[in-house]
Amino acid sequence: MATKKQFSSFQELLSSSQKLILVDFYATWCGPCQMMASILDQVNTRMSDRVQVVKVDTDNYPDLATNYQVHALPTLVLFKNGQQVDRIEGVLPAEQLIQRLAPFV
């Protein structure tokens, strides 16, 4: 499961992690986003030692969504060393998502 953390800035969160950060841009009203939640739980269970899952509600942080050009939900953005390295729009099964993340870990 994704961990709820407080941070003073999104950039601070990205730069402070030694792991890959997978950001799930979602909205509570989005059906596919709800499907993605259980998939991300599976990914987190298998890859928590290498990947940190962070959920960002686009209704609460619209500027962040705009800054990262989130036009569809769910959108997953993968960061390594504070830099965006991959982006996925829509729902992917857990196995496919893990395969997609594997080259970056």
LONU-305826 format. One record per residue (C-alpha): residue in three letters; x, y, z. Coordinates in steps of 0.25 Angstrom, whole numbers, padded with zeros to 4 digits, always signed. Example, Ala and Ser with C-alpha at 12.3 -4.5 7.8 and 13.67 -1.06 7.14 Angstrom:
BEGIN
Ala+0049-0018+0031Ser+0055-0004+0029
//
This chain:
BEGIN
Met+0000+0000+0000Ala+0005+0014-0003Thr+0010+0022+0009Lys+0004+0035+0013Lys+0015+0045+0016Gln+0016+0060+0018Phe+0026+0067+0010Ser+0028+0082+0008Ser+0030+0081-0007Phe+0028+0071-0018Gln+0042+0073-0022Glu+0048+0071-0008Leu+0041+0057-0009Leu+0047+0054-0022Ser+0061+0058-0018Ser+0061+0051-0005Ser+0058+0037-0009Gln+0068+0027-0011Lys+0058+0018-0018Leu+0050+0020-0031Ile+0038+0028-0029Leu+0025+0024-0036Val+0015+0035-0035Asp+0000+0031-0038Phe-0007+0044-0042Tyr-0022+0040-0039Ala-0035+0045-0035Thr-0045+0039-0025Trp-0057+0040-0035Cys-0048+0032-0046Gly-0053+0018-0048Pro-0040+0013-0055Cys-0032+0020-0044Gln-0039+0011-0034Met-0035-0001-0042Met-0021+0004-0042Ala-0020+0005-0027Ser-0021-0010-0025Ile-0010-0012-0036Leu-0001-0002-0029Asp-0003-0010-0016Gln+0002-0022-0023Val+0014-0015-0029Asn+0017-0009-0016Thr+0017-0022-0009Arg+0027-0028-0019Met+0036-0016-0021Ser+0035-0008-0008Asp+0050-0009-0006Arg+0053-0003-0019Val+0041+0006-0023Gln+0033+0016-0014Val+0018+0018-0019Val+0013+0032-0017Lys-0002+0036-0019Val-0005+0050-0023Asp-0020+0054-0024Thr-0021+0063-0036Asp-0033+0070-0030Asn-0025+0074-0018Tyr-0012+0077-0026Pro-0017+0083-0039Asp-0004+0091-0041Leu+0005+0078-0039Ala-0004+0071-0050Thr-0002+0083-0059Asn+0013+0084-0057Tyr+0014+0069-0061Gln+0004+0070-0072Val-0006+0060-0067His-0017+0060-0077Ala-0023+0046-0074Leu-0025+0038-0062Pro-0019+0030-0057Thr-0005+0035-0061Leu+0007+0028-0055Val+0020+0036-0055Leu+0033+0029-0051Phe+0045+0037-0045Lys+0059+0033-0043Asn+0069+0042-0036Gly+0058+0053-0037Gln+0057+0052-0052Gln+0045+0047-0060Val+0049+0034-0067Asp+0036+0028-0071Arg+0021+0031-0072Ile+0009+0022-0073Glu-0005+0026-0076Gly-0017+0017-0073Val-0018+0004-0066Leu-0007-0007-0067Pro-0008-0021-0061Ala+0002-0023-0049Glu+0011-0032-0057Gln+0012-0022-0069Leu+0015-0011-0059Ile+0026-0018-0052Gln+0032-0022-0065Arg+0031-0007-0069Leu+0038-0003-0056Ala+0049-0014-0057Pro+0059-0007-0066Phe+0060+0005-0057Val+0063-0002-0044
//
